[in-house]
Amino acid sequence: MISGIFENCVGSKDIEATLKYWAEFGYREVNRGELWAEQAGLLYGHKSDLTSIRLQNGNSADHGLVRVMWWKQPRNEGLGDTLPVVVGSRWFASLTKDIYAVADAFTDDKANGGDWIYTEPVRAIEATGNQGTGLYNRFVGVREMFVIGCETRQAFFQRYNYNRPGYGTVEPSSPLSVSEGTHSSFITSDHALASFYADFFGLIPLETNGKRSGYQKPSTRQILMLCQGQEFYLSAFASPKTNVGLLQVYSPLYPTPDKREYSQPGSIGLSLFTYRVEDIAAFHQRVRSSTATSVTTIISNEFGELCFGLVAPDGMYWVIVG
């Protein structure tokens, strides 16, 4: 059995500054460990001494964590200010109780020297939503925004007039009232390859998979910073044990730069997603018989957990945690 997305892993230039940032969203350190360069190379495909810190938001211990990874010799500077929809781009989303407080925080920080690209909160209608026509027929849906920094790529959303219990838990101690990561996304060039995550990871594809979206939807246009005519296919995959920690796969229907090299372990910024499984030996055997490549042996990671790495057919690197 496989979890939802377990960790969103962030390559850091400055551990203390990065920990200070994530603390504002309610994350606290729960584990810390190190690997020598040779060990890191075996698991992550990048030979450098590594220090990692696992961060947890509230009581969400089985999905949506953040892992801060400090590489003595980083692979590269990461995605940086690359816009969301390019091949290899990654991001993850969190629920907030006050999206305008989050927006104000980034606006004020940018006005005082912070290096951010972000969108203003915009209304988005979900499948069961309602546009709203007035006082007695109110908007049902979410407001969303997207933030890009030198080490982070995050989406935030706030619900209006409906609830999904368990899909994002905001702890009272979170300074900006932000939950754990609820879903994580990446961009691939060939949407047919997304079937790998159902066929070999054992994730559950949603009924809406393969839908076409993009510029013609105003909220999507703003959040993903699209230009006229830019559209994509979108599919989502859930764990058999939970509907949170969702994986979303986007495939643009227009040419984009290939930035996969800048979102792999060793890169600065968001550069890896992990899953946790109950029987790592059986899962390892399953993946070895798949179309995945560069499947490592099962070894201990920096936290002493049994793990292995692999490259999916779409070229994205994954680490599976026992």
Summary of the structure (lengths in Angstrom):
residues: 322
radius of gyration: 18.8
end to end distance: 10.7
largest distance: 63.5
contacts: 1131
relative contact order: 0.22
helix: 18%
strand: 39%
